[in-house]
Amino acid sequence: MSDIRKDVPQGTLDLLILRLISREPMHGWGVMQTLKLLSGDVFHVTPGSLFPALQRLEENGWASAEWDTSENNRKAKYYAITKAGRKQLERAEEHWKAVNMAIIRVLEGA
Amino acid sequence: MMRRLSRLRFLFGRWRRSSSHERALDAEVQAYLDADIDARVRAGESVVDARRQALMDLGGIEQVKEVVRDRRAGAWVDGVVQDLRYALRTLGKSPSFTGSVVGSVSIGMAAMIAGYAFANAMLFLETPGVRDPKRLVEINVEFLESRFGWHPGHLYPSDYRVLADRLRDVAPIAASVSADVSVTLPAARSLHAAVVTDNYFEVLDARFVTGGPIRPGPDGGEAPDTVVLAHHLWKREFGGDAAVVGRVIYVGDFPSQISGVAAPEFRGPWTGPEMQRPDLWIPMRLADRIAATASAWTVAAPSPPRERQMELVVGRLRPGAEISQAEALAAPVVGQLTDARPGTLERRVTVAHLGDQVRRWWGPLVMIVLPVPILVLAIACVNAANLLLARVTVREREIAVRLAIGAGRGRIVRQLLLESLVLASASTVLAVPLTIAGLRLAEEALSMSMPLDSVVISVTVATVVMCAIAFGLAPALRATSRSPARGLSHSHAGDATPQKSRVRRTLVVVQVAVSLALLALGSQLIASIRSTEPAAGTPSGQLLVASFDVRQLKMSPDQAQRFYATLLARVSARPEVAAAGLAPARGASSHGLPFSFSGGRDGGIFVRYQPYGLRDGFACSGGYAAGDLFGAIGLRVLAGRAFTADDQQGARPRVAVVNQTFADRILKGRALGQILEVTRDGTGAPVPVEVVGVIEPTYEPSGGHGSTSRPSVYIPVALAPIPGLTLFASSRTSAGALMPIVREIVHDIDARVAFLQFGSLDDVMRSGDRKLAFVMALFWLAAILGVMAMALAGWGLYAVMSHIVAMRSREFAIRIALGAETRAILGMVGWQAGLLALVGGAIGTFAGVLLGVSIRANWSGTVAAGAGALLLSASVLAAVMFVASFVPAARAARVSPIELLKES
């Protein structure tokens, strides 16, 4: 299994995080764990990639962040998707699906 | 767009609360770590293991934070700010290094900013004190001659009226001419007036401090004429009293009402740096009245209308009108103009933006002078580069450590360049007060305003950046070119080997070359100044020149005669006066030689000498001389005698004195006893005079071809027929010492008499020929800058040679320890330094000669510097090189090798 544990494909981390926080606000560790869980332990995101990505979403106005108390009764910074973030998510999903379909068609046709 | 705005908002928010952002980042990473540890503990790991594993997975709290910082919006700005702080800290820690660089570069920057201010004032500034100066045009008439090309002619009042009529719908025009007038304020003063048409201020749209323009009045009407005061006169004479408008002053003998005070910056249309600042503006009809009352004139007084030449005809284009339309309208008028000269191929009327012609004329001069501050700055930058290179050698270890722990080369280069930028900026901040002080002096010397406006400031800012790159890039690249491992293991002494200090040696060569080129340029400029000084006669600082303005006081010929005779007698009798004489001269001519101008209303005389074969005679330099004029101006009598008191009796002259040039060229060496026929202005009956003496010739510069002497004839004058005389008195000490004495004598004889010109010949020359005075003042300033540059270069060379030699102290110690003699070490250093000086000197001499040739090609007033001056420059530089190399070498060679080795 370890040989297929990969980093998130280039340029898709923002999309994945937006999708996760679109369901409910999440903190950094939560995002990382959910990503791992939902990908079947394939995507392992390091904090060195995760935090700059979260910062980027916030800077672009796609996510808003607030400090709150976590399930373990600790302070954590929760990220929630914004209206602009939802629009971006739609665009990015459409784009990704189109690219994905194209790649699959090429792979199957070859 | 939204995304960009959001990023900007974020950026500013973070800058505003940078510390809280840092805390938040820290808390977030910590929260992540805690959550991971909690999860691991819940999964059954021990707290210690959980913490260790979580930390390993995280990859280090600081490292994660650094990654976040590096990737956030505006990270580079943060980096720059950080680097700036670091640069300030590092530079603060080495005050002597910082002081050396800042001191050196600030002198260069001060010279450069002053150079920009000068070029800006000469080439780009519009007429100050008027609204919308870009719409102003000047109208000129020009003649084409095969030899001289197009050159300016005269426009007379009648021409002005024709042009004004033609151009009325496109560009209303106004005209001015300058004159010296006697004004009673209440004390009598001779002031410089601009005689202007009634619409002058409206056309220029000039600004006023109080009151308004000259009011048009009916010719010969009862209402008094109105005049406008210049701001400086208002301040000086009326203490800036706003109630001055409406007050009556006397111009000549005519009551005139003050209608307004012009804005301080207004000095009429910009027509070049030689333009004299008017003290007041008077209407043409007032000048006409003054002219009508005086029977004869000093040159500078208002001329009667028929002789008046409009010095400047200026127009303002109406909205939407183009310069080409004005030119098309003005061109056909050429046939109706008064000034038609035989021998010219063509004439034309030109309409040009005001100041364009002046800029064309002065452009080459700017090109000559501007290289001087550029070279000064270049030398200062080379100094700074050398010092930075030396410092980089010392900082190699620090830079290697930073490279080793992961700082990119770009980041280090950026940081070193920022250090250079800090140095260049600090130098500029220091240079600004220096520049302002220097500009004040230069403005005084050049009689022109050189503001530090937005153009100068922008170019200066660009220069600061260029300088920082110029002196910072090479050291920065060099500092980061070595691998960290080599930098860490490297010893400082290795850098001083000839192969490895090539950059610095090249810089030394450049500096020597630039210094020598500058010295050559300075020598040339000084040689040009020297060539304009009179070759013979009383030193110009000792000769007092005082001309008077008695005709405007309506003195009768008898009164005038009494005045001049008493003046001459009383001045001559003073023990402080070596000799005194009077001449009806134009004051001093353009080159400081009395009565060197030929012909004219009150200048030279007209000579006919039959044996020479001249049927109609010729206009000749010289003129009337009274008292001991030759003694006063210091021209020795070579043969025969000077005038005696007897010669000066009677209404008609009987004898003449000629100069050596006249004796040689015209009289073929047999001067004494020859009879000449002379007449004033070539009119009236010729008077035969006998040549009784020959005086030494005077010389004057002529268009870059060295000095020449004109043939001159002098005849004695009985004081009565010639009004407007000039007193020449040579002082035993200085002209300044005579001034209060002469002023008192004049005041005692007649308190109403105003001085037209009063001062040493130096002063009179400066005010007499403002163009020449301007060029000379400029050349002096450039020469001073040249000397400053040499001092800078000497300083830089000394620092570099000291450093190179100091770096080699270990090598010297080993050599001495192995048995080398001190002399051999000194010889080796001397040879290496000498080689650098030789190469630099050769390049510099070549550049200097090239520069000289190009200057002479562009500016005919300059002459080549002699080989002696070049040799002197080279010797001075060689001496500096000698001291710079041998002092440190001798110091190194004197210390014991063991101590040297220990030190290094």
Interface residues (C-beta under 8 A of the other chain):
Chain A: H27 G28 W29 G30 M32 Q33 T46 P47 G48 F51 P52 Q55 R56 E58 E59 N60 G61 W67 S70 N72 R74 K75 A76 K77 A84
Chain B: M2 R3 L5 S6 R7 F10 A24 A27 E28 V29 A31 Y32 D34 A35 D36 D38 A39 D57 L58 G59 Q63 V64 V67 V68 R71 R72 A73
